[in-house]
């Protein structure tokens, strides 16, 4: 049985799309970048800053929240929105990525994944049914199916085994979600590594199962960008045009621009906040590493034309000083600057697609990044 559609496609320009995703906690404009609040918090940022930067939706992590403070406790406290103070839509991943990233602490069987908690070593079992239960207890607007992700490069046999297991878990996730209240959504996840044939099979079978939206998983996990883009080109045309397309765990501004041009609507990544904590700013002028000594006496802001106050008003010399001194304020400012740039990029893409000028925007943006930041004379 086909699930109801909560996505409205507003315009297309080539393969690029813009639309609206209706959730119980508000509207998500697409293309959308979801800042990552792994443990129910945005590292170094207040939710107010995330909202002011233009984010409609954020991401939480099922595995981490399940371990601490616990899904049942969050449910008793009113769900993620009330617990955290973020009053907008939330998507939670299924815990499947931890199947890969915590490989030294887990065992995968047909029924479930058994973890040793990285916090206290306690044995934890996460099945497709439990993953859906946890995400519903959290109150996620968008729930992800349980899947297994394989780090690339990998042998075809390993990729196919994980893909087939993920499809069986997709069916179990779908059944477990059937009692969810109206308006909440479940996304399926296309797996298949860097093998086009397996990606095709995964996408087709997921569409047959029927989901509210479709994610492309298992990319940006060690393969070159060219492979990631090739897999998107293989998968996106197979996904229903009237459902949102989500590329998980991606990425850089360039990755996102290229993926939008191939039909992707949603993204998430820790990169803007993680790089901010390491002294790197993302701007209209490309990446700027504030650790470099050449910024020590540079009074210019990162981008005097930016609409974000910290980007427009804070000198590079001061940011360099904060980063080199290890001051927390440096990480905070650069994290908000990066989140604001990611959201501005999404807004500009949405406007370009709506106006039918995406190709022009694409070329101008890539040319600007290629020119890069120019040091003062």
C-alpha positions in Angstrom: 0.0 0.0 0.0 1.4 3.4 -1.0 2.0 5.8 1.8 0.5 9.3 1.7 2.6 12.1 0.2 3.7 15.1 2.3 6.0 16.6 -0.4 5.0 19.3 -2.8 7.3 19.8 -5.8 7.2 23.5 -6.7 9.6 23.9 -9.6 12.3 22.0 -11.5 15.2 23.3 -13.6 16.9 20.4 -15.4 17.3 17.8 -12.7 17.4 20.4 -9.9 14.2 20.7 -7.8 12.6 22.9 -5.2 9.7 22.1 -3.1 8.0 22.0 0.4 7.9 19.1 2.8 5.0 19.3 5.3 5.8 17.9 8.8 3.9 17.9 12.1 6.3 20.6 13.4 6.4 22.9 10.3 7.4 23.2 6.7 10.8 22.3 5.3 11.8 24.2 2.2 13.9 22.1 -0.2 16.7 21.8 -1.2 17.4 21.8 2.6 20.6 21.4 4.6 20.0 19.8 8.1 22.5 20.8 10.7 23.5 17.9 12.9 22.6 17.9 16.6 23.9 14.4 17.3 23.0 14.2 21.0 20.2 16.7 21.0 22.5 19.8 20.8 24.3 21.7 18.2 28.0 21.8 19.1 28.9 25.4 20.0 25.6 26.9 18.9 22.3 27.9 20.4 19.2 26.7 18.6 18.3 30.3 18.2 21.4 30.8 16.0 20.5 27.8 13.9 17.0 29.0 13.4 18.1 32.6 12.6 20.6 31.2 10.1 17.6 29.9 8.1 17.5 26.2 9.0 14.0 24.6 8.8 15.0 21.2 10.1 17.8 19.6 12.1 19.0 16.0 12.6 19.4 14.0 15.8 21.1 10.6 16.2 19.1 7.6 17.3 22.0 5.6 18.6 23.5 8.3 20.8 20.1 9.6 22.2 19.0 6.0 22.9 22.1 5.5 25.1 22.0 8.9 26.8 19.6 10.2 28.1 17.4 7.4 26.7 14.4 7.4 24.4 11.9 6.6 27.1 13.1 9.5 29.2 12.9 11.9 26.3 9.4 10.7 25.5 8.4 11.3 29.2 9.8 14.8 28.9 7.7 15.6 25.9 9.8 14.5 22.9 12.9 15.9 21.3 11.4 19.3 20.5 10.2 20.1 24.0 13.3 18.4 25.5 15.8 20.4 23.5 14.0 23.7 22.8 14.1 23.2 19.1 10.6 23.9 18.0 10.9 22.9 14.4 11.0 19.6 12.4 13.5 16.9 13.3 14.9 14.0 11.4 16.6 11.1 13.2 18.9 8.6 11.6 18.3 5.0 12.3 21.6 4.1 14.0 22.7 2.3 10.9 25.7 4.4 10.4 27.0 3.3 13.8 26.8 -0.3 12.5 29.7 0.8 10.3 31.5 3.4 12.4 31.5 1.3 15.6 32.5 -1.9 13.9 34.8 -2.8 16.7 32.0 -2.8 19.2 29.2 -4.6 17.3 27.9 -7.8 15.8 25.4 -7.9 12.9 22.9 -10.7 12.6 19.7 -11.1 10.5 17.6 -10.0 13.5 19.5 -7.0 14.9 22.8 -5.3 15.6 24.3 -5.9 19.0 26.5 -3.1 20.3 28.8 -2.6 23.2 28.0 0.9 24.4 30.9 3.3 23.9 29.8 5.0 27.1 29.9 2.1 29.6 30.3 -1.1 27.7 26.8 -2.2 28.3 25.3 -4.6 25.7 22.7 -2.9 23.5 20.5 -4.5 20.8 19.2 -2.5 18.0 16.7 -4.2 15.6 14.7 -2.5 12.8 11.6 -2.7 15.1 13.5 -1.2 18.1 15.0 1.5 15.9 11.6 2.6 14.8 10.3 2.4 18.3 13.1 4.6 19.6 12.6 7.2 16.8 8.9 7.4 17.6 9.6 7.8 21.3 11.9 10.7 20.4 9.1 12.2 18.4 11.0 12.5 15.1 9.0 14.1 12.2 11.0 12.0 9.8 12.1 8.5 10.8 14.8 6.5 8.9 14.6 2.8 8.2 17.3 0.6 9.9 20.0 -0.2 7.4 23.6 -1.4 7.2 26.2 0.9 5.7 29.5 -0.5 4.3 32.6 1.6 4.2 34.1 1.9 0.7 36.1 0.5 -1.0 34.6 -3.0 -0.3 34.2 -6.3 -2.0 31.1 -6.7 -4.1 30.0 -9.7 -2.0 30.1 -7.6 1.2 28.2 -4.7 -0.5 25.5 -7.0 -1.8 25.1 -8.8 1.5 24.6 -5.5 3.3 22.2 -4.2 0.6 20.0 -7.3 0.7 20.0 -7.2 4.5 19.0 -3.5 4.4 16.1 -4.3 2.1 14.8 -7.0 4.5 15.2 -4.5 7.3 13.3 -1.9 5.2 10.3 -4.2 5.1 10.5 -4.7 8.8 10.9 -1.0 9.4 7.9 -0.3 7.2 5.7 -2.7 9.2 6.9 -1.3 12.5 6.0 2.2 11.4 2.4 1.4 10.4 0.9 2.5 13.7 2.6 6.0 13.6 0.3 9.0 13.8 -0.7 10.8 10.6 1.8 13.3 9.3 4.9 11.6 10.5 7.2 10.1 7.8 9.4 7.1 7.1 12.2 7.2 4.6 13.8 4.2 2.9 17.5 4.1 2.3 19.1 3.0 -1.0 22.3 1.0 -0.5 24.6 -0.8 -2.9 27.9 0.9 -2.5 29.7 1.8 -5.7 28.0 -0.9 -7.8 25.4 0.5 -10.1 23.5 -2.8 -10.6 23.1 -3.1 -6.8 22.0 0.5 -6.5 19.3 -0.1 -9.2 18.0 -3.2 -7.4 17.9 -1.5 -4.0 16.1 1.6 -5.4 13.5 -0.4 -7.3 12.7 -2.7 -4.4 12.4 0.2 -1.9 10.0 2.0 -4.3 7.9 -1.2 -4.4 7.8 -1.3 -0.6 6.7 2.4 -0.6 8.0 5.1 1.7 7.3 8.8 2.3 10.8 9.7 1.0 13.9 8.0 -0.2 17.5 8.5 0.9 20.8 7.6 -0.8 23.0 6.1 1.9 26.4 4.6 2.0 28.2 7.4 0.2 30.8 9.9 1.4 32.3 7.0 3.2 35.7 6.8 1.6 35.0 6.9 -2.1 36.1 9.7 -4.5 33.6 12.4 -5.2 33.3 11.2 -8.8 32.0 7.8 -7.6 29.5 9.5 -5.3 28.2 11.6 -8.1 28.0 8.7 -10.5 25.9 6.7 -8.0 23.5 9.7 -7.5 23.1 9.8 -11.3 22.3 6.1 -11.3 19.8 6.3 -8.4 18.0 9.6 -8.6 16.1 8.9 -11.8 14.7 5.7 -10.3 13.1 7.5 -7.3 9.6 8.8 -7.4 9.6 12.4 -8.6 6.8 13.3 -6.1 8.8 12.2 -3.1 11.9 13.9 -1.4 15.4 12.6 -2.3 17.9 12.8 0.6 21.7 12.3 0.3 22.9 11.2 3.7 26.0 12.5 5.4 26.9 15.0 2.6 28.9 17.2 2.6 30.9 20.2 1.3 29.2 23.1 -0.5 30.5 21.7 -3.8 29.1 18.2 -3.0 25.7 19.7 -2.4 25.7 21.9 -5.5 26.6 18.9 -7.6 24.0 16.7 -5.9 21.2 19.2 -6.4 22.1 19.4 -10.1 21.4 15.6 -10.1 18.1 15.7 -8.3 18.8 15.6 -4.6 16.6 17.6 -2.2 18.0 17.1 1.3 21.4 16.9 3.0 23.0 16.6 6.5 26.6 16.8 7.6 28.7 17.6 10.7 31.2 19.5 8.4 30.1 23.1 9.0 30.4 22.8 12.8 33.4 20.4 12.9 35.4 22.5 10.5 34.4 25.6 12.4 35.9 24.1 15.6 39.1 23.5 13.6 39.4 27.1 12.3 37.9 26.7 8.8 35.3 29.0 7.5 33.0 28.3 4.5 32.1 31.4 2.6 30.9 32.7 -0.8 34.6 33.1 -1.5 35.4 29.4 -0.8 37.1 27.9 2.3 39.2 30.1 4.4 41.6 28.6 7.0 41.9 31.1 9.8 44.9 29.2 11.3 47.1 30.6 8.5 49.5 33.3 9.6 48.5 35.6 6.7 45.3 36.4 8.5 47.0 37.7 11.7 47.0 41.3 10.5 44.1 41.3 8.1 41.4 43.7 9.2 38.9 42.5 6.5 35.8 40.5 7.4 35.4 37.1 5.8 32.8 38.5 3.4 31.7 42.1 3.5 28.7 41.3 1.3 27.4 38.5 3.6 24.0 38.9 5.2 25.2 37.2 8.4 26.5 39.7 11.0 29.5 37.6 12.2 30.6 37.0 8.7 30.3 40.6 7.7 31.5 42.3 10.9 34.3 40.1 12.4 37.8 40.7 11.3 40.0 37.9 10.0 42.7 39.0 12.4 40.4 38.6 15.4 39.2 35.2 14.2 42.8 34.1 13.6 43.6 35.3 17.2 40.7 33.3 18.7 41.6 30.2 16.8 45.3 30.3 17.6 44.5 31.0 21.3 42.1 28.1 21.5 39.3 30.4 22.6 35.9 28.8 22.6 34.4 31.9 21.0 36.4 31.2 17.8 34.8 27.8 17.4 31.4 29.3 18.1 31.7 32.1 15.7 33.1 30.0 12.9 30.4 27.3 13.4 27.6 29.8 13.2 29.3 31.5 10.1 29.5 28.1 8.4 25.9 27.1 9.3 24.7 30.5 8.0 26.6 30.0 4.7 25.2 26.5 4.2 21.7 27.9 4.7 22.3 30.8 2.4 23.5 28.4 -0.3 20.3 26.4 0.0 18.2 29.6 -0.2 20.1 30.8 -3.3 19.6 27.4 -4.9 15.9 27.4 -4.2 15.5 30.8 -5.7 17.6 30.0 -8.8 15.5 26.8 -9.4 12.3 28.7 -9.0 13.4 31.4 -11.4 14.7 28.9 -14.0 18.3 30.1 -13.7 19.9 27.2 -11.8 22.5 26.6 -14.5 23.6 30.2 -14.4 23.8 30.1 -10.6 25.7 26.8 -10.8 28.4 28.3 -13.2 28.8 31.6 -11.3 29.1 29.8 -7.9 31.7 27.4 -9.1 33.6 30.2 -10.8 33.6 32.2 -7.5 34.9 29.2 -5.5 37.6 28.6 -8.2 38.8 32.2 -7.8 38.9 31.7 -4.1 39.9 34.2 -1.4 42.3 36.9 -2.4 44.8 38.0 0.2 45.3 41.8 0.8 48.1 43.5 -1.1 
